[in-house]
Amino acid sequence: MTSVLSNQQDRHNQLVEALDRGTLGEVRSLLLEVPAADIAHLIEASPPPRRAVIWKLIATEDQGEVIQYLSDEIRAEQLSQFDTKDIVQLIDELDNDDFADILQDLPETVLNQVLDALTEQNRRDIEQVLLYDEDTAGGLMDTQFITIRPNITIGTVQRYLRMHTELPDNLDALLVVNRKGALVGRLKIKDFLVAPPELHVRDRMETEFDIIGVMTSNTDVAKLFERHDLISAPVVTETGNLVGRITIDDVVDVIRDEGNHHLFSMAGLDEDSDTFAPVAKTAQRRAIWLGINLVTALLASAVIYYFEATIAQVVYLAAVMPIVASMGGIAGSQTLTLMIRSTALGHLNGSNWVWLLSREVSVAIINGLLWAIVIGSLTAFWFNDPIIGFILGAALIINLLVAAVAGALLPIGLEKIGIDPALAGSVILTTVTDVIGFVAFLGLATIFYM
């Protein structure tokens, strides 16, 4: 039996080969058999000219589903080619949360035009989601859910459900509310299916379960789902009124986006950026980050220039000087990455970060002594000069200690002032380890040689 992933890869390869051959009729036929998410992946993995060809070959009724899986940048670019009426037709069948996500990528004037073109009920549902920031539970939730009252029988609920032509996706529980719309319980589908018809909902419903506040951050929502293995969870206001439901498919997107954010931020890139973006746009984005790094490099160069006389006196200092900065940078990055991950997982708090800091300092001392002996001995033998071996070893220990402390404290400090540690941490850390490494090494060299 062929695995699902293998089948998807085979279809992708067939599509790419058909596109290379220019057999568009074959491409159109293959696209009818490919899930919307896989078509979106194919579009994102294609240069802009080919994207236009693929989009024209997608069946009109499938385009709305495909567009919800595209990254924000590519989706916005694609939607810019449609007028308001076409956008409404394109995404009208999507779930409210997906619909709202797409609307948030549109210019405000276009967004208002799309809302005006909706039916009154759909507009109210979409506006309910748009009330909240997209990075909160309110912005993530779907307003399509099924509610029941606690005083009705299971048989009544069964008849009520048969009146629906379709049910919400990932439906694992019916939400029980009172007359004021406040959430009072939930009835799991597995309990509902085996309950006697004459039994009342209140007799089988749960009253202890996970509830998410509407202003809870996406990150905290993802942690709750991961920790408690949830499939869905209700979203309530501060007064306890039910306003939506979050499902596991939305949380998977959050987890993926968070992972991409941390990975790309370390390099100063946007996780939503297009892999095949135009040269001018890509160069502009990267130029800013390169400029920031240039400032830090100039600072390190200024330190080296300050010790120009020492380097001129002992020329081979320049040959081994990068070792100190490099080792400190690597050690600091290890600690920084660990701390950012711990912060993201919610492992750090006011009582345990001191323990973790002391652990990192201890590790730095052990590794500093180990590699100071190794590198110092090699350097002393290489240049036939025990002094430079001692200087290099001592500077290495100092820089590894500083790197451990900076790597541990930077994420905590940056978060407190509202700066993303994944974005700014690596730049600051590199500056610290370079400057301290050069000052320690060249400063000690000045003391011993000048």
DONU-679136 format. One record per residue (C-alpha): residue in three letters; x, y, z. Coordinates in steps of 0.05 Angstrom, whole numbers, plus 5000, padded with zeros to 4 digits. Example, Ala and Ser with C-alpha at 12.3 -4.5 7.8 and 13.67 -1.06 7.14 Angstrom:
<seke code="ALA" x="5246" y="4910" z="5156"/>
<seke code="SER" x="5273" y="4979" z="5143"/>
***
This chain:
<seke code="MET" x="5000" y="5000" z="5000"/>
<seke code="THR" x="5028" y="5068" z="4980"/>
<seke code="SER" x="5032" y="5121" z="5034"/>
<seke code="VAL" x="4994" y="5186" z="5029"/>
<seke code="LEU" x="5059" y="5226" z="5028"/>
<seke code="SER" x="5086" y="5183" z="4972"/>
<seke code="ASN" x="5023" y="5194" z="4931"/>
<seke code="GLN" x="5026" y="5269" z="4942"/>
<seke code="GLN" x="5099" y="5271" z="4921"/>
<seke code="ASP" x="5083" y="5230" z="4858"/>
<seke code="ARG" x="5026" y="5277" z="4839"/>
<seke code="HIS" x="5070" y="5337" z="4851"/>
<seke code="ASN" x="5125" y="5308" z="4807"/>
<seke code="GLN" x="5074" y="5292" z="4752"/>
<seke code="LEU" x="5048" y="5363" z="4754"/>
<seke code="VAL" x="5118" y="5393" z="4750"/>
<seke code="GLU" x="5136" y="5347" z="4692"/>
<seke code="ALA" x="5072" y="5365" z="4655"/>
<seke code="LEU" x="5085" y="5439" z="4666"/>
<seke code="ASP" x="5156" y="5431" z="4640"/>
<seke code="ARG" x="5129" y="5396" z="4578"/>
<seke code="GLY" x="5076" y="5450" z="4569"/>
<seke code="THR" x="5019" y="5399" z="4565"/>
<seke code="LEU" x="4968" y="5444" z="4598"/>
<seke code="GLY" x="4910" y="5397" z="4586"/>
<seke code="GLU" x="4945" y="5343" z="4627"/>
<seke code="VAL" x="4960" y="5394" z="4681"/>
<seke code="ARG" x="4886" y="5414" z="4684"/>
<seke code="SER" x="4865" y="5341" z="4691"/>
<seke code="LEU" x="4917" y="5327" z="4745"/>
<seke code="LEU" x="4896" y="5389" z="4785"/>
<seke code="LEU" x="4825" y="5360" z="4791"/>
<seke code="GLU" x="4854" y="5302" z="4830"/>
<seke code="VAL" x="4900" y="5342" z="4876"/>
<seke code="PRO" x="4877" y="5369" z="4944"/>
<seke code="ALA" x="4873" y="5445" z="4951"/>
<seke code="ALA" x="4930" y="5447" z="5001"/>
<seke code="ASP" x="4976" y="5411" z="4953"/>
<seke code="ILE" x="4958" y="5458" z="4896"/>
<seke code="ALA" x="4975" y="5517" z="4941"/>
<seke code="HIS" x="5042" y="5484" z="4956"/>
<seke code="LEU" x="5055" y="5476" z="4881"/>
<seke code="ILE" x="5039" y="5550" z="4870"/>
<seke code="GLU" x="5086" y="5572" z="4926"/>
<seke code="ALA" x="5141" y="5527" z="4899"/>
<seke code="SER" x="5136" y="5558" z="4829"/>
<seke code="PRO" x="5166" y="5622" z="4801"/>
<seke code="PRO" x="5115" y="5678" z="4786"/>
<seke code="PRO" x="5106" y="5665" z="4711"/>
<seke code="ARG" x="5088" y="5592" z="4724"/>
<seke code="ARG" x="5041" y="5612" z="4781"/>
<seke code="ALA" x="4998" y="5651" z="4733"/>
<seke code="VAL" x="4992" y="5590" z="4688"/>
<seke code="ILE" x="4974" y="5543" z="4746"/>
<seke code="TRP" x="4921" y="5590" z="4772"/>
<seke code="LYS" x="4886" y="5595" z="4705"/>
<seke code="LEU" x="4883" y="5519" z="4702"/>
<seke code="ILE" x="4850" y="5510" z="4770"/>
<seke code="ALA" x="4776" y="5497" z="4767"/>
<seke code="THR" x="4737" y="5560" z="4785"/>
<seke code="GLU" x="4699" y="5526" z="4841"/>
<seke code="ASP" x="4765" y="5503" z="4873"/>
<seke code="GLN" x="4801" y="5569" z="4872"/>
<seke code="GLY" x="4771" y="5595" z="4937"/>
<seke code="GLU" x="4793" y="5533" z="4976"/>
<seke code="VAL" x="4863" y="5537" z="4945"/>
<seke code="ILE" x="4873" y="5610" z="4963"/>
<seke code="GLN" x="4862" y="5598" z="5038"/>
<seke code="TYR" x="4925" y="5554" z="5040"/>
<seke code="LEU" x="4971" y="5605" z="5006"/>
<seke code="SER" x="5020" y="5646" z="5048"/>
<seke code="ASP" x="4998" y="5717" z="5065"/>
<seke code="GLU" x="5042" y="5751" z="5014"/>
<seke code="ILE" x="5025" y="5706" z="4955"/>
<seke code="ARG" x="4951" y="5707" z="4974"/>
<seke code="ALA" x="4950" y="5784" z="4976"/>
<seke code="GLU" x="4984" y="5787" z="4909"/>
<seke code="GLN" x="4934" y="5738" z="4879"/>
<seke code="LEU" x="4873" y="5775" z="4908"/>
<seke code="SER" x="4898" y="5841" z="4881"/>
<seke code="GLN" x="4879" y="5816" z="4811"/>
<seke code="PHE" x="4805" y="5808" z="4829"/>
<seke code="ASP" x="4750" y="5858" z="4838"/>
<seke code="THR" x="4704" y="5858" z="4899"/>
<seke code="LYS" x="4650" y="5815" z="4868"/>
<seke code="ASP" x="4701" y="5762" z="4847"/>
<seke code="ILE" x="4733" y="5761" z="4916"/>
<seke code="VAL" x="4665" y="5749" z="4949"/>
<seke code="GLN" x="4650" y="5692" z="4901"/>
<seke code="LEU" x="4719" y="5664" z="4911"/>
<seke code="ILE" x="4719" y="5659" z="4987"/>
<seke code="ASP" x="4645" y="5659" z="5005"/>
<seke code="GLU" x="4643" y="5584" z="5019"/>
<seke code="LEU" x="4702" y="5585" z="5068"/>
<seke code="ASP" x="4696" y="5579" z="5143"/>
<seke code="ASN" x="4688" y="5646" z="5178"/>
<seke code="ASP" x="4757" y="5644" z="5209"/>
<seke code="ASP" x="4790" y="5630" z="5142"/>
<seke code="PHE" x="4747" y="5683" z="5109"/>
<seke code="ALA" x="4768" y="5734" z="5162"/>
<seke code="ASP" x="4842" y="5716" z="5154"/>
<seke code="ILE" x="4838" y="5731" z="5080"/>
<seke code="LEU" x="4800" y="5796" z="5090"/>
<seke code="GLN" x="4855" y="5821" z="5137"/>
<seke code="ASP" x="4904" y="5818" z="5079"/>
<seke code="LEU" x="4862" y="5865" z="5037"/>
<seke code="PRO" x="4866" y="5941" z="5035"/>
<seke code="GLU" x="4814" y="5973" z="5081"/>
<seke code="THR" x="4773" y="6001" z="5024"/>
<seke code="VAL" x="4768" y="5933" z="4990"/>
<seke code="LEU" x="4754" y="5899" z="5057"/>
<seke code="ASN" x="4694" y="5945" z="5069"/>
<seke code="GLN" x="4668" y="5933" z="4998"/>
<seke code="VAL" x="4672" y="5858" z="5009"/>
<seke code="LEU" x="4635" y="5863" z="5075"/>
<seke code="ASP" x="4580" y="5905" z="5043"/>
<seke code="ALA" x="4572" y="5852" z="4989"/>
<seke code="LEU" x="4558" y="5797" z="5040"/>
<seke code="THR" x="4490" y="5775" z="5066"/>
<seke code="GLU" x="4471" y="5806" z="5133"/>
<seke code="GLN" x="4482" y="5742" z="5172"/>
<seke code="ASN" x="4550" y="5727" z="5140"/>
<seke code="ARG" x="4573" y="5798" z="5152"/>
<seke code="ARG" x="4555" y="5795" z="5226"/>
<seke code="ASP" x="4593" y="5730" z="5233"/>
<seke code="ILE" x="4655" y="5756" z="5197"/>
<seke code="GLU" x="4654" y="5822" z="5235"/>
<seke code="GLN" x="4652" y="5783" z="5300"/>
<seke code="VAL" x="4719" y="5753" z="5282"/>
<seke code="LEU" x="4748" y="5818" z="5255"/>
<seke code="LEU" x="4735" y="5851" z="5322"/>
<seke code="TYR" x="4796" y="5817" z="5350"/>
<seke code="ASP" x="4869" y="5818" z="5333"/>
<seke code="GLU" x="4889" y="5761" z="5287"/>
<seke code="ASP" x="4940" y="5737" z="5339"/>
<seke code="THR" x="4887" y="5725" z="5392"/>
<seke code="ALA" x="4837" y="5669" z="5403"/>
<seke code="GLY" x="4783" y="5716" z="5379"/>
<seke code="GLY" x="4818" y="5726" z="5313"/>
<seke code="LEU" x="4832" y="5651" z="5306"/>
<seke code="MET" x="4763" y="5625" z="5325"/>
<seke code="ASP" x="4708" y="5601" z="5278"/>
<seke code="THR" x="4638" y="5627" z="5293"/>
<seke code="GLN" x="4606" y="5565" z="5262"/>
<seke code="PHE" x="4586" y="5518" z="5319"/>
<seke code="ILE" x="4525" y="5482" z="5345"/>
<seke code="THR" x="4494" y="5501" z="5412"/>
<seke code="ILE" x="4440" y="5465" z="5452"/>
<seke code="ARG" x="4403" y="5477" z="5517"/>
<seke code="PRO" x="4414" y="5435" z="5580"/>
<seke code="ASN" x="4340" y="5421" z="5593"/>
<seke code="ILE" x="4324" y="5386" z="5527"/>
<seke code="THR" x="4328" y="5311" z="5515"/>
<seke code="ILE" x="4380" y="5273" z="5474"/>
<seke code="GLY" x="4325" y="5253" z="5426"/>
<seke code="THR" x="4308" y="5326" z="5414"/>
<seke code="VAL" x="4381" y="5340" z="5398"/>
<seke code="GLN" x="4382" y="5283" z="5349"/>
<seke code="ARG" x="4322" y="5310" z="5312"/>
<seke code="TYR" x="4353" y="5380" z="5313"/>
<seke code="LEU" x="4418" y="5355" z="5282"/>
<seke code="ARG" x="4381" y="5319" z="5226"/>
<seke code="MET" x="4354" y="5387" z="5204"/>
<seke code="HIS" x="4425" y="5409" z="5186"/>
<seke code="THR" x="4449" y="5396" z="5115"/>
<seke code="GLU" x="4521" y="5396" z="5140"/>
<seke code="LEU" x="4558" y="5401" z="5207"/>
<seke code="PRO" x="4619" y="5442" z="5226"/>
<seke code="ASP" x="4687" y="5410" z="5213"/>
<seke code="ASN" x="4723" y="5375" z="5270"/>
<seke code="LEU" x="4659" y="5370" z="5310"/>
<seke code="ASP" x="4676" y="5331" z="5373"/>
<seke code="ALA" x="4626" y="5363" z="5421"/>
<seke code="LEU" x="4560" y="5402" z="5423"/>
<seke code="LEU" x="4565" y="5465" z="5465"/>
<seke code="VAL" x="4512" y="5475" z="5519"/>
<seke code="VAL" x="4490" y="5547" z="5534"/>
<seke code="ASN" x="4437" y="5579" z="5577"/>
<seke code="ARG" x="4384" y="5629" z="5553"/>
<seke code="LYS" x="4434" y="5687" z="5559"/>
<seke code="GLY" x="4484" y="5652" z="5514"/>
<seke code="ALA" x="4533" y="5635" z="5570"/>
<seke code="LEU" x="4571" y="5570" z="5563"/>
<seke code="VAL" x="4550" y="5521" z="5617"/>
<seke code="GLY" x="4575" y="5454" z="5590"/>
<seke code="ARG" x="4591" y="5410" z="5531"/>
<seke code="LEU" x="4564" y="5344" z="5506"/>
<seke code="LYS" x="4617" y="5301" z="5473"/>
<seke code="ILE" x="4595" y="5268" z="5409"/>
<seke code="LYS" x="4617" y="5200" z="5434"/>
<seke code="ASP" x="4572" y="5208" z="5496"/>
<seke code="PHE" x="4515" y="5236" z="5454"/>
<seke code="LEU" x="4515" y="5177" z="5406"/>
<seke code="VAL" x="4507" y="5124" z="5460"/>
<seke code="ALA" x="4460" y="5163" z="5507"/>
<seke code="PRO" x="4387" y="5141" z="5514"/>
<seke code="PRO" x="4341" y="5188" z="5475"/>
<seke code="GLU" x="4298" y="5204" z="5536"/>
<seke code="LEU" x="4358" y="5227" z="5577"/>
<seke code="HIS" x="4367" y="5303" z="5586"/>
<seke code="VAL" x="4429" y="5339" z="5561"/>
<seke code="ARG" x="4446" y="5364" z="5631"/>
<seke code="ASP" x="4451" y="5291" z="5654"/>
<seke code="ARG" x="4507" y="5274" z="5605"/>
<seke code="MET" x="4542" y="5341" z="5593"/>
<seke code="GLU" x="4611" y="5358" z="5621"/>
<seke code="THR" x="4619" y="5420" z="5663"/>
<seke code="GLU" x="4695" y="5414" z="5673"/>
<seke code="PHE" x="4733" y="5424" z="5608"/>
<seke code="ASP" x="4782" y="5472" z="5575"/>
<seke code="ILE" x="4754" y="5541" z="5558"/>
<seke code="ILE" x="4793" y="5595" z="5522"/>
<seke code="GLY" x="4786" y="5669" z="5535"/>
<seke code="VAL" x="4774" y="5711" z="5472"/>
<seke code="MET" x="4836" y="5753" z="5484"/>
<seke code="THR" x="4883" y="5694" z="5496"/>
<seke code="SER" x="4944" y="5696" z="5451"/>
<seke code="ASN" x="4952" y="5647" z="5394"/>
<seke code="THR" x="5015" y="5620" z="5426"/>
<seke code="ASP" x="4979" y="5604" z="5491"/>
<seke code="VAL" x="4922" y="5572" z="5452"/>
<seke code="ALA" x="4973" y="5526" z="5417"/>
<seke code="LYS" x="5005" y="5508" z="5483"/>
<seke code="LEU" x="4937" y="5489" z="5512"/>
<seke code="PHE" x="4920" y="5445" z="5453"/>
<seke code="GLU" x="4988" y="5411" z="5454"/>
<seke code="ARG" x="4988" y="5400" z="5529"/>
<seke code="HIS" x="4916" y="5372" z="5534"/>
<seke code="ASP" x="4911" y="5338" z="5465"/>
<seke code="LEU" x="4850" y="5378" z="5446"/>
<seke code="ILE" x="4811" y="5373" z="5381"/>
<seke code="SER" x="4770" y="5435" z="5393"/>
<seke code="ALA" x="4757" y="5485" z="5449"/>
<seke code="PRO" x="4702" y="5538" z="5459"/>
<seke code="VAL" x="4720" y="5612" z="5461"/>
<seke code="VAL" x="4684" y="5657" z="5511"/>
<seke code="THR" x="4682" y="5730" z="5529"/>
<seke code="GLU" x="4700" y="5758" z="5598"/>
<seke code="THR" x="4627" y="5749" z="5619"/>
<seke code="GLY" x="4627" y="5675" z="5598"/>
<seke code="ASN" x="4586" y="5684" z="5534"/>
<seke code="LEU" x="4603" y="5635" z="5479"/>
<seke code="VAL" x="4628" y="5670" z="5416"/>
<seke code="GLY" x="4667" y="5618" z="5377"/>
<seke code="ARG" x="4705" y="5553" z="5373"/>
<seke code="ILE" x="4778" y="5538" z="5357"/>
<seke code="THR" x="4795" y="5472" z="5322"/>
<seke code="ILE" x="4859" y="5433" z="5316"/>
<seke code="ASP" x="4870" y="5450" z="5243"/>
<seke code="ASP" x="4875" y="5524" z="5261"/>
<seke code="VAL" x="4924" y="5509" z="5317"/>
<seke code="VAL" x="4969" y="5469" z="5270"/>
<seke code="ASP" x="4975" y="5532" z="5228"/>
<seke code="VAL" x="4994" y="5572" z="5290"/>
<seke code="ILE" x="5048" y="5522" z="5310"/>
<seke code="ARG" x="5076" y="5522" z="5239"/>
<seke code="ASP" x="5076" y="5597" z="5236"/>
<seke code="GLU" x="5109" y="5603" z="5304"/>
<seke code="GLY" x="5164" y="5554" z="5282"/>
<seke code="ASN" x="5175" y="5592" z="5217"/>
<seke code="HIS" x="5176" y="5658" z="5254"/>
<seke code="HIS" x="5232" y="5637" z="5302"/>
<seke code="LEU" x="5272" y="5604" z="5246"/>
<seke code="PHE" x="5267" y="5663" z="5198"/>
<seke code="SER" x="5275" y="5717" z="5251"/>
<seke code="MET" x="5343" y="5691" z="5270"/>
<seke code="ALA" x="5365" y="5711" z="5200"/>
<seke code="GLY" x="5324" y="5775" z="5197"/>
<seke code="LEU" x="5274" y="5747" z="5147"/>
<seke code="ASP" x="5198" y="5750" z="5145"/>
<seke code="GLU" x="5166" y="5681" z="5152"/>
<seke code="ASP" x="5111" y="5702" z="5103"/>
<seke code="SER" x="5160" y="5725" z="5050"/>
<seke code="ASP" x="5155" y="5694" z="4981"/>
<seke code="THR" x="5210" y="5645" z="4963"/>
<seke code="PHE" x="5206" y="5670" z="4891"/>
<seke code="ALA" x="5196" y="5744" z="4907"/>
<seke code="PRO" x="5225" y="5794" z="4856"/>
<seke code="VAL" x="5298" y="5813" z="4862"/>
<seke code="ALA" x="5284" y="5885" z="4881"/>
<seke code="LYS" x="5236" y="5867" z="4938"/>
<seke code="THR" x="5283" y="5813" z="4965"/>
<seke code="ALA" x="5344" y="5858" z="4962"/>
<seke code="GLN" x="5307" y="5914" z="4999"/>
<seke code="ARG" x="5286" y="5869" z="5056"/>
<seke code="ARG" x="5355" y="5839" z="5065"/>
<seke code="ALA" x="5391" y="5906" z="5059"/>
<seke code="ILE" x="5359" y="5930" z="5124"/>
<seke code="TRP" x="5384" y="5870" z="5163"/>
<seke code="LEU" x="5453" y="5874" z="5130"/>
<seke code="GLY" x="5456" y="5947" z="5150"/>
<seke code="ILE" x="5442" y="5930" z="5223"/>
<seke code="ASN" x="5496" y="5877" z="5222"/>
<seke code="LEU" x="5544" y="5926" z="5190"/>
<seke code="VAL" x="5537" y="5972" z="5250"/>
<seke code="THR" x="5555" y="5916" z="5297"/>
<seke code="ALA" x="5614" y="5896" z="5253"/>
<seke code="LEU" x="5640" y="5968" z="5253"/>
<seke code="LEU" x="5636" y="5968" z="5329"/>
<seke code="ALA" x="5679" y="5906" z="5332"/>
<seke code="SER" x="5727" y="5936" z="5281"/>
<seke code="ALA" x="5733" y="5998" z="5324"/>
<seke code="VAL" x="5755" y="5956" z="5383"/>
<seke code="ILE" x="5808" y="5922" z="5340"/>
<seke code="TYR" x="5833" y="5989" z="5314"/>
<seke code="TYR" x="5840" y="6014" z="5386"/>
<seke code="PHE" x="5892" y="5959" z="5398"/>
<seke code="GLU" x="5928" y="5973" z="5332"/>
<seke code="ALA" x="5995" y="5984" z="5367"/>
<seke code="THR" x="5991" y="5917" z="5403"/>
<seke code="ILE" x="5975" y="5879" z="5338"/>
<seke code="ALA" x="6032" y="5916" z="5303"/>
<seke code="GLN" x="6079" y="5894" z="5358"/>
<seke code="VAL" x="6057" y="5821" z="5358"/>
<seke code="VAL" x="6031" y="5808" z="5288"/>
<seke code="TYR" x="6009" y="5736" z="5298"/>
<seke code="LEU" x="5956" y="5760" z="5347"/>
<seke code="ALA" x="5914" y="5775" z="5285"/>
<seke code="ALA" x="5918" y="5702" z="5264"/>
<seke code="VAL" x="5886" y="5673" z="5327"/>
<seke code="MET" x="5842" y="5732" z="5348"/>
<seke code="PRO" x="5780" y="5707" z="5310"/>
<seke code="ILE" x="5781" y="5642" z="5351"/>
<seke code="VAL" x="5758" y="5678" z="5414"/>
<seke code="ALA" x="5700" y="5714" z="5380"/>
<seke code="SER" x="5678" y="5653" z="5341"/>
<seke code="MET" x="5677" y="5607" z="5402"/>
<seke code="GLY" x="5640" y="5658" z="5443"/>
<seke code="GLY" x="5589" y="5668" z="5387"/>
<seke code="ILE" x="5574" y="5594" z="5382"/>
<seke code="ALA" x="5569" y="5584" z="5457"/>
<seke code="GLY" x="5523" y="5644" z="5464"/>
<seke code="SER" x="5479" y="5621" z="5406"/>
<seke code="GLN" x="5470" y="5554" z="5440"/>
<seke code="THR" x="5446" y="5586" z="5504"/>
<seke code="LEU" x="5404" y="5638" z="5467"/>
<seke code="THR" x="5369" y="5585" z="5426"/>
<seke code="LEU" x="5354" y="5544" z="5488"/>
<seke code="MET" x="5325" y="5604" z="5525"/>
<seke code="ILE" x="5282" y="5626" z="5466"/>
<seke code="ARG" x="5255" y="5555" z="5460"/>
<seke code="SER" x="5242" y="5551" z="5535"/>
<seke code="THR" x="5205" y="5618" z="5532"/>
<seke code="ALA" x="5163" y="5595" z="5473"/>
<seke code="LEU" x="5144" y="5531" z="5510"/>
<seke code="GLY" x="5127" y="5568" z="5574"/>
<seke code="HIS" x="5181" y="5533" z="5614"/>
<seke code="LEU" x="5212" y="5596" z="5641"/>
<seke code="ASN" x="5183" y="5633" z="5700"/>
<seke code="GLY" x="5206" y="5678" z="5757"/>
<seke code="SER" x="5230" y="5621" z="5800"/>
<seke code="ASN" x="5270" y="5577" z="5752"/>
<seke code="TRP" x="5308" y="5624" z="5706"/>
<seke code="VAL" x="5362" y="5635" z="5759"/>
<seke code="TRP" x="5374" y="5560" z="5763"/>
<seke code="LEU" x="5380" y="5557" z="5688"/>
<seke code="LEU" x="5427" y="5616" z="5687"/>
<seke code="SER" x="5473" y="5583" z="5738"/>
<seke code="ARG" x="5471" y="5518" z="5698"/>
<seke code="GLU" x="5493" y="5555" z="5635"/>
<seke code="VAL" x="5549" y="5591" z="5672"/>
<seke code="SER" x="5573" y="5524" z="5700"/>
<seke code="VAL" x="5573" y="5493" z="5631"/>
<seke code="ALA" x="5611" y="5554" z="5604"/>
<seke code="ILE" x="5664" y="5546" z="5658"/>
<seke code="ILE" x="5674" y="5472" z="5643"/>
<seke code="ASN" x="5677" y="5482" z="5567"/>
<seke code="GLY" x="5719" y="5545" z="5576"/>
<seke code="LEU" x="5772" y="5508" z="5616"/>
<seke code="LEU" x="5771" y="5448" z="5569"/>
<seke code="TRP" x="5780" y="5487" z="5505"/>
<seke code="ALA" x="5826" y="5539" z="5537"/>
<seke code="ILE" x="5874" y="5482" z="5552"/>
<seke code="VAL" x="5867" y="5451" z="5483"/>
<seke code="ILE" x="5871" y="5514" z="5441"/>
<seke code="GLY" x="5921" y="5549" z="5487"/>
<seke code="SER" x="5968" y="5489" z="5483"/>
<seke code="LEU" x="5962" y="5485" z="5408"/>
<seke code="THR" x="5974" y="5560" z="5400"/>
<seke code="ALA" x="6034" y="5560" z="5446"/>
<seke code="PHE" x="6064" y="5502" z="5407"/>
<seke code="TRP" x="6048" y="5533" z="5340"/>
<seke code="PHE" x="6081" y="5600" z="5354"/>
<seke code="ASN" x="6131" y="5573" z="5405"/>
<seke code="ASP" x="6104" y="5624" z="5454"/>
<seke code="PRO" x="6072" y="5602" z="5520"/>
<seke code="ILE" x="6047" y="5673" z="5534"/>
<seke code="ILE" x="6001" y="5676" z="5474"/>
<seke code="GLY" x="5974" y="5607" z="5492"/>
<seke code="PHE" x="5957" y="5632" z="5562"/>
<seke code="ILE" x="5926" y="5697" z="5535"/>
<seke code="LEU" x="5883" y="5660" z="5485"/>
<seke code="GLY" x="5859" y="5610" z="5537"/>
<seke code="ALA" x="5843" y="5664" z="5588"/>
<seke code="ALA" x="5805" y="5706" z="5537"/>
<seke code="LEU" x="5767" y="5645" z="5515"/>
<seke code="ILE" x="5743" y="5630" z="5586"/>
<seke code="ILE" x="5722" y="5702" z="5595"/>
<seke code="ASN" x="5684" y="5705" z="5529"/>
<seke code="LEU" x="5648" y="5639" z="5541"/>
<seke code="LEU" x="5625" y="5663" z="5609"/>
<seke code="VAL" x="5600" y="5728" z="5581"/>
<seke code="ALA" x="5566" y="5691" z="5523"/>
<seke code="ALA" x="5529" y="5645" z="5571"/>
<seke code="VAL" x="5504" y="5703" z="5614"/>
<seke code="ALA" x="5484" y="5746" z="5554"/>
<seke code="GLY" x="5451" y="5687" z="5519"/>
<seke code="ALA" x="5410" y="5671" z="5581"/>
<seke code="LEU" x="5390" y="5742" z="5600"/>
<seke code="LEU" x="5378" y="5773" z="5531"/>
<seke code="PRO" x="5311" y="5737" z="5516"/>
<seke code="ILE" x="5284" y="5755" z="5585"/>
<seke code="GLY" x="5305" y="5827" z="5579"/>
<seke code="LEU" x="5281" y="5836" z="5508"/>
<seke code="GLU" x="5213" y="5806" z="5523"/>
<seke code="LYS" x="5203" y="5853" z="5581"/>
<seke code="ILE" x="5213" y="5914" z="5535"/>
<seke code="GLY" x="5169" y="5884" z="5481"/>
<seke code="ILE" x="5223" y="5864" z="5430"/>
<seke code="ASP" x="5222" y="5795" z="5397"/>
<seke code="PRO" x="5283" y="5757" z="5424"/>
<seke code="ALA" x="5286" y="5714" z="5361"/>
<seke code="LEU" x="5292" y="5777" z="5318"/>
<seke code="ALA" x="5341" y="5820" z="5358"/>
<seke code="GLY" x="5375" y="5770" z="5404"/>
<seke code="SER" x="5425" y="5742" z="5354"/>
<seke code="VAL" x="5449" y="5811" z="5331"/>
<seke code="ILE" x="5459" y="5836" z="5402"/>
<seke code="LEU" x="5492" y="5772" z="5424"/>
<seke code="THR" x="5541" y="5772" z="5365"/>
<seke code="THR" x="5560" y="5844" z="5382"/>
<seke code="VAL" x="5571" y="5827" z="5455"/>
<seke code="THR" x="5614" y="5765" z="5442"/>
<seke code="ASP" x="5655" y="5799" z="5387"/>
<seke code="VAL" x="5669" y="5861" z="5428"/>
<seke code="ILE" x="5683" y="5826" z="5494"/>
<seke code="GLY" x="5724" y="5772" z="5459"/>
<seke code="PHE" x="5769" y="5824" z="5424"/>
<seke code="VAL" x="5775" y="5868" z="5486"/>
<seke code="ALA" x="5794" y="5809" z="5530"/>
<seke code="PHE" x="5844" y="5780" z="5481"/>
<seke code="LEU" x="5877" y="5844" z="5458"/>
<seke code="GLY" x="5872" y="5875" z="5527"/>
<seke code="LEU" x="5910" y="5817" z="5558"/>
<seke code="ALA" x="5960" y="5818" z="5500"/>
<seke code="THR" x="5972" y="5892" z="5513"/>
<seke code="ILE" x="5986" y="5878" z="5587"/>
<seke code="PHE" x="6035" y="5822" z="5572"/>
<seke code="TYR" x="6070" y="5847" z="5510"/>
<seke code="MET" x="6070" y="5923" z="5514"/>
***
